[in-house]
């Protein structure tokens, strides 16, 4: 027995060129019969039932596309901040 060094090149281990995006993978799984990540129809109906009163009465805060959201949300998270790598 002796000491050895292990090198794991993750970039070469996975086929990133043909990797599926999240929804592409979800749709493919559904078409192949894997429903483990899909919501059943009764779950969707219950979600609609529970959220409809909120959606009908809650005020909507508009904000500019590409922004970090409405001022009301930024005030809620202050003094914290969003940590987004592409916005430094």
URKA-V744220 format. One record per residue. N is the residue number from 1. RES is the residue in three letters. PHI is phi as a letter, one per 40 degrees, with the letter a starting at -180 (999 if undefined). NEAR is the number of other ideal C-beta (glycine too) atoms within 12 Angstrom. Layout:
# URKA-V744220
[[N | RES | PHI | NEAR] [N | RES | PHI | NEAR]]
This chain:
# URKA-V744220
[[1 | UNK | 999 | 3] [2 | UNK | a | 4] [3 | UNK | c | 5] [4 | UNK | b | 6] [5 | UNK | b | 6] [6 | UNK | b | 6] [7 | UNK | b | 9] [8 | UNK | b | 9] [9 | UNK | c | 8] [10 | UNK | c | 9] [11 | UNK | c | 11] [12 | UNK | c | 10] [13 | UNK | c | 10] [14 | UNK | b | 12] [15 | UNK | c | 10] [16 | UNK | c | 11] [17 | UNK | c | 8] [18 | UNK | b | 9] [19 | UNK | c | 13] [20 | UNK | c | 15] [21 | UNK | c | 11] [22 | UNK | d | 11] [23 | UNK | c | 12] [24 | UNK | c | 13] [25 | UNK | c | 18] [26 | UNK | c | 18] [27 | UNK | c | 16] [28 | UNK | c | 17] [29 | UNK | d | 17] [30 | UNK | c | 16] [31 | UNK | c | 12] [32 | UNK | c | 13] [33 | UNK | g | 9] [34 | UNK | c | 13] [35 | UNK | c | 15] [36 | UNK | c | 12] [37 | UNK | b | 15] [38 | UNK | c | 19] [39 | UNK | c | 15] [40 | UNK | c | 12] [41 | UNK | c | 11] [42 | UNK | c | 10] [43 | UNK | c | 13] [44 | UNK | c | 13] [45 | UNK | c | 13] [46 | UNK | c | 13] [47 | UNK | c | 15] [48 | UNK | c | 16] [49 | UNK | c | 13] [50 | UNK | c | 12] [51 | UNK | c | 14] [52 | UNK | d | 13] [53 | UNK | d | 10] [54 | UNK | c | 13] [55 | UNK | c | 13] [56 | UNK | c | 10] [57 | UNK | b | 9] [58 | UNK | c | 11] [59 | UNK | c | 10] [60 | UNK | b | 11] [61 | UNK | c | 15] [62 | UNK | c | 12] [63 | UNK | a | 14] [64 | UNK | c | 10] [65 | UNK | d | 7] [66 | UNK | g | 9] [67 | UNK | c | 15] [68 | UNK | c | 18] [69 | UNK | h | 19] [70 | UNK | c | 16] [71 | UNK | d | 15] [72 | UNK | c | 16] [73 | UNK | c | 17] [74 | UNK | c | 17] [75 | UNK | c | 12] [76 | UNK | c | 14] [77 | UNK | c | 15] [78 | UNK | c | 11] [79 | UNK | c | 7] [80 | UNK | c | 10] [81 | UNK | a | 14] [82 | UNK | c | 16] [83 | UNK | b | 10] [84 | UNK | b | 11] [85 | UNK | c | 6] [86 | UNK | c | 8] [87 | UNK | b | 10] [88 | UNK | b | 7]]
